[in-house]
Amino acid sequence: MNSFGRIFRVSIFGESHGESVGIVVDGCPSGLPLTIDDFLPDLERRKGGTQKGTTPRQEEDLPIFKSGTFNSKATGAPITILFENKNVRSGDYEKQRDVPRPGHADFVAHKKFAGFEDYRGSGHFSGRLTVALVAAGVIAKKILGLAQTSPPPEPEGEVANKITITSSILEIGGEKDLDKGLQKAIDEKDSIGGMIECRVTGLPIGLGEPFFDSAESLLGHIVFAIPAVRGIEFGTGFAAAKMFGSEHNDAIENMEGKTRTNHAGGIVGGLTNGNELVFRIAIKPTSSTPKEQNTLNWQTGNVETASVRGRHDLCIALRVPVILEAVTAIVLADLMMLEQRIGRIVS
C-alpha cells in the first residue's frame, strides 16, 4: 500500500498535478525540535531546474505542517506535512493520453485502476512524491541524532558513535566522469541512467532480524519505492558470485566487530555488524524521452510512433542521492526505535 514502517511509520499521498503531495509520519518522539529551516537543505538538494539534466519544473517545496507539531516541536501525534503543486502544465499529458509511454506506469496503471487514475504528470506514480520521502527523511535523521549506538560515555571519556548517512553519484551512463555521461544523453537527445552509492557509519551491531525483516530486506523494500530504481547490491554485491569464500569472508579483528575488509557491506545474517553500511542502487533512464519510440494507441488499437513532450529529467539519477539518504534514514530510525536505542527527549 502507501505506508511503511512499524514504530516510525510513514504514509505517502498525493499526485504530481493534484493540489498537493504529502506525508504522514507516525511514531516521532514528542519534543523533537522541528522547524521549516530543518527541512530546507535536503529539499533544495532534491529540486530540479537548478542543474543541467534535470526537469525545468520548479516548485517552492516549502513544507506546510498540518498536524503533529506545536511551538516548533513534535507533539507525539502523527505529523502531516503538505507540499503544494503550483507549477503544473497538465495539458502536456492530455495530448499524449491515448499513447502510454514505453517503460512507464501509464499502461499498467490504466489497467489496474480501470482508467480512473490521475495520469497528469504520472499522478501517484510520479517522482514528485519523493519530496515527501525527503521530508520524512529529515525527521528520521534528527531522530537518529538521538540514538545511543554505544554505551553511554564516561565523564570526559569517549563520546558515543554518531550515525552519518551520505550518498553520491558513482557514474552516469557508465561514465565516472558525470559530465561526460550526461553529455552522451544530450548528444543523443535521449535520457540516461546512473549508479548511486550510500554509506552509513556509526551503526551498532544487531539492527535487523533474520530472514524477512533483515536489514537488507527492509532497505531493499523502501529503496524500490523510489521511482526508476532497477537494482540494489550490498558490499561487493554481484561481484561476490565470482569470488571464493575465503576471499569474500571479512576477517574479524576485535570485540567491536571491526573487519579487515567489508565485502558484506556492513550486514551479516540480516543484522548490521558495526562496520560501515555500503550499498549501491541502479537508476534506469527516465522513461519520458523525446526520442521517437513505438507504442500502442489504446484508442485505435494500433502501434504508432510517439515522442514524449513536456518537462522531464534527462537524468533522474542526478536527484536521487538525497532521496536515498532519506529512505535509508527512515529504515534505520525504525530499527533503532525497535531496539529501544532512541534517547528520550527532555527539554
C-alpha positions in Angstrom: 0.0 0.0 0.0 1.2 3.5 0.7 2.7 3.1 4.2 6.0 1.7 5.5 7.5 1.1 9.0 6.4 -0.3 12.3 7.2 2.2 15.0 8.5 5.0 12.9 5.8 4.7 10.2 5.3 6.9 7.1 2.3 7.2 4.8 2.7 9.0 1.5 -0.1 10.6 -0.5 -0.9 12.9 -3.4 -0.5 13.2 -7.2 2.0 15.1 -9.3 -0.5 17.6 -10.7 -3.0 17.4 -7.8 -3.4 20.2 -5.2 -0.5 18.8 -3.1 1.6 15.9 -2.2 2.5 15.0 1.3 3.5 12.6 4.1 2.1 11.5 7.5 4.8 10.4 9.9 3.7 8.5 13.0 5.9 7.5 15.9 8.0 10.6 16.1 9.2 11.2 19.7 7.5 14.1 21.4 9.7 17.1 22.0 11.8 16.6 18.8 12.6 20.2 17.6 11.2 20.7 14.1 11.3 23.9 12.1 10.9 24.7 8.4 14.7 25.6 8.3 15.5 21.9 9.3 13.9 20.8 6.0 15.2 23.3 3.5 18.8 22.0 2.8 17.6 18.5 1.8 14.6 19.8 0.0 16.8 22.1 -2.0 19.1 19.2 -2.9 16.2 17.3 -4.4 14.9 20.1 -6.6 15.0 20.1 -10.4 15.7 23.0 -12.6 18.9 24.1 -10.9 21.3 21.8 -12.6 21.9 20.6 -16.2 20.0 17.4 -16.9 17.1 17.9 -14.6 13.5 19.0 -15.2 12.8 22.7 -15.7 9.7 22.3 -13.5 10.4 24.2 -10.3 8.3 24.2 -7.1 8.8 26.1 -3.9 8.7 22.9 -1.9 8.1 24.7 1.4 6.7 22.3 4.0 3.3 23.1 5.4 2.8 21.5 8.8 -0.9 20.5 9.3 -0.6 18.4 12.4 1.8 16.9 15.0 3.9 20.0 15.8 3.3 22.8 18.3 5.7 25.6 19.2 8.2 24.1 16.7 8.4 20.7 18.5 6.8 17.3 17.8 3.8 16.7 19.9 3.9 12.9 19.7 0.8 12.8 17.5 1.1 12.0 13.7 2.9 14.7 11.8 1.2 15.7 8.5 3.3 17.7 6.0 2.0 19.1 2.7 3.8 20.4 -0.4 1.7 22.4 -2.8 1.9 21.8 -6.6 1.8 25.2 -8.2 4.0 24.9 -11.4 2.0 22.4 -13.4 1.3 22.1 -17.1 -1.4 19.3 -17.3 -2.2 20.0 -20.9 1.1 18.3 -21.9 -0.3 15.0 -20.7 -3.8 15.4 -22.2 -2.2 15.4 -25.6 -0.5 12.0 -25.1 -3.3 10.3 -23.1 -4.0 7.7 -25.8 -0.4 6.6 -26.2 1.1 5.2 -22.9 4.8 5.9 -22.6 7.0 2.8 -23.0 8.8 1.9 -19.8 6.4 3.9 -17.7 3.4 3.0 -15.4 0.9 4.6 -17.8 -0.4 1.3 -19.3 -0.4 -0.8 -16.1 -2.0 2.0 -14.0 -4.7 2.4 -16.6 -5.5 -1.3 -16.5 -5.3 -1.7 -12.7 -7.5 1.4 -11.9 -9.8 1.0 -14.9 -9.0 4.4 -16.4 -9.8 6.4 -13.2 -6.1 7.1 -12.4 -4.8 10.6 -12.4 -2.5 10.5 -15.4 -1.3 14.1 -15.3 2.4 14.2 -14.6 2.3 10.5 -13.9 -0.1 11.1 -11.0 0.6 9.0 -7.9 3.4 7.2 -9.7 5.4 10.4 -10.2 8.9 11.2 -8.8 7.2 14.4 -7.5 6.1 12.4 -4.4 9.8 11.8 -3.4 9.7 15.4 -1.9 7.5 13.8 0.8 10.0 11.0 1.4 12.8 13.6 1.7 10.7 15.4 4.4 10.2 12.1 6.3 13.9 11.5 6.0 14.7 14.9 7.6 12.7 13.8 10.7 14.4 10.4 10.7 17.8 11.9 10.5 17.0 14.1 13.5 15.8 11.0 15.4 19.0 9.2 14.6 20.9 12.1 16.1 19.4 11.0 19.5 20.4 7.4 19.1 22.6 5.6 21.6 24.7 3.4 19.3 27.2 2.5 22.1 27.1 2.5 25.9 26.8 6.0 27.5 30.2 7.6 27.7 32.1 8.0 30.9 32.6 11.6 32.0 35.4 13.1 29.9 35.6 9.8 28.1 34.9 8.8 24.5 31.7 10.0 23.0 29.0 7.7 21.6 29.2 6.9 17.9 27.3 9.4 15.7 25.4 8.0 12.8 26.1 9.6 9.4 24.4 8.9 6.1 25.9 10.1 2.8 25.0 9.3 -0.8 26.8 10.1 -4.0 26.6 9.5 -7.7 29.2 7.0 -8.9 28.5 7.1 -12.6 26.1 8.3 -15.3 25.6 6.2 -18.4 28.5 4.0 -17.3 30.9 7.0 -17.1 32.6 8.0 -13.9 33.0 11.5 -15.5 29.5 12.6 -14.8 29.5 15.5 -17.3 30.7 13.1 -20.0 27.9 10.7 -19.2 25.3 13.4 -19.2 26.7 14.8 -22.5 26.1 11.4 -24.1 22.3 11.8 -23.5 22.3 15.4 -24.6 24.0 14.5 -27.9 21.6 11.6 -28.5 18.6 13.8 -27.4 17.7 10.9 -25.1 17.5 10.1 -21.3 20.2 8.2 -19.4 20.6 6.3 -16.1 23.2 6.2 -13.3 24.6 4.5 -10.2 24.2 5.8 -6.7 26.1 4.7 -3.6 25.0 5.1 0.0 27.3 4.8 3.0 26.3 4.8 6.7 28.7 5.0 9.6 28.2 4.7 13.4 25.6 1.9 13.4 25.5 -0.5 16.3 25.8 -4.3 15.9 22.5 -6.2 15.7 20.0 -4.0 13.8 17.5 -6.1 11.8 16.1 -9.6 12.1 16.8 -12.9 10.4 15.0 -13.7 7.2 12.0 -11.5 6.4 13.0 -8.3 8.3 16.7 -8.5 7.6 18.4 -5.1 7.3 18.9 -5.7 3.6 15.2 -6.7 3.1 13.9 -3.5 4.7 16.3 -1.3 2.8 15.6 -3.1 -0.4 11.8 -2.7 0.2 11.9 1.1 0.7 14.6 1.7 -2.0 12.3 0.3 -4.6 9.7 2.9 -3.6 12.0 5.4 -5.3 10.8 5.6 -8.9 13.3 4.4 -11.5 15.3 2.1 -9.2 16.2 -1.1 -11.1 18.6 -2.9 -8.7 20.4 -2.9 -5.4 23.6 -4.5 -4.1 25.3 -4.5 -0.8 29.1 -4.5 -0.3 30.8 -6.5 -3.0 27.3 -7.2 -4.4 27.0 -9.2 -7.6 30.8 -9.5 -7.9 30.7 -11.9 -4.9 29.3 -14.5 -7.3 32.8 -14.7 -8.9 34.8 -14.9 -5.6 36.0 -17.8 -3.4 34.5 -17.9 0.1 37.9 -17.3 1.7 38.3 -14.3 -0.5 34.9 -12.9 0.3 34.8 -13.5 4.0 35.6 -10.5 6.2 38.1 -11.3 8.9 37.0 -10.1 12.4 39.8 -8.1 14.1 38.4 -7.1 17.5 35.5 -7.3 20.0 33.7 -4.4 18.4 33.3 -6.5 15.3 35.7 -4.4 13.1 36.6 -6.4 10.0 39.7 -6.2 7.8 37.6 -6.0 4.6 33.9 -5.1 4.1 32.7 -7.4 1.3 29.5 -7.9 3.3 28.8 -4.2 3.2 28.1 -4.0 6.9 25.4 -6.6 7.2 25.8 -10.3 8.0 22.9 -12.7 8.6 20.5 -9.9 8.1 22.0 -7.9 11.0 24.2 -4.9 11.0 27.7 -5.9 12.1 29.1 -2.5 13.3 31.1 -1.8 10.1 30.2 0.8 7.5 27.0 0.0 5.7 27.6 0.2 2.0 25.2 -0.4 -0.8 24.5 0.8 -4.4 21.4 1.3 -6.5 21.0 1.3 -10.2 18.7 4.0 -11.7 17.2 3.5 -15.1 17.0 6.2 -17.8 13.9 8.4 -17.4 11.2 6.7 -19.5 9.9 10.1 -20.7 12.2 10.8 -23.6 11.9 13.0 -26.7 13.4 10.2 -28.8 10.7 8.7 -31.1 9.6 5.2 -30.0 6.9 2.7 -30.9 3.9 2.4 -28.6 0.3 1.3 -28.6 -2.5 3.8 -29.1 -5.2 2.2 -26.9 -8.0 4.2 -28.6 -7.2 2.8 -32.1 -5.5 -0.4 -31.1 -2.7 0.3 -33.5 1.1 0.6 -32.8 2.4 4.1 -33.7 5.4 6.3 -33.4 5.3 8.7 -30.5 7.6 11.2 -28.8 7.2 12.4 -25.2 6.9 16.1 -24.8 6.7 18.2 -21.6 9.2 18.8 -18.8 11.2 15.8 -17.7 14.5 14.9 -16.2 17.2 14.0 -18.7 18.9 12.0 -15.9 16.8 11.4 -12.8 19.8 9.9 -11.1 21.1 13.4 -10.5 18.3 14.0 -8.0 18.4 10.6 -6.2 21.2 10.9 -3.6 19.2 12.9 -1.1 16.2 10.7 -1.6 18.3 7.6 -1.0 19.7 9.1 2.2 16.1 9.9 3.3 14.7 6.4 2.8 17.8 4.9 4.5 17.3 7.1 7.5 13.6 6.0 7.7 14.6 2.4 7.9 17.4 2.9 10.4 15.2 5.2 12.7 12.6 2.5 12.8 15.1 -0.2 13.6 16.7 1.9 16.3 13.4 2.5 17.9 12.6 -1.2 17.8 15.8 -1.8 19.6 14.9 1.0 22.1 18.1 2.8 21.2 16.4 6.3 20.8 17.0 8.6 23.7 14.1 10.3 25.5 13.8 14.0 24.6 13.9 16.2 27.6 13.6 20.0 27.0 
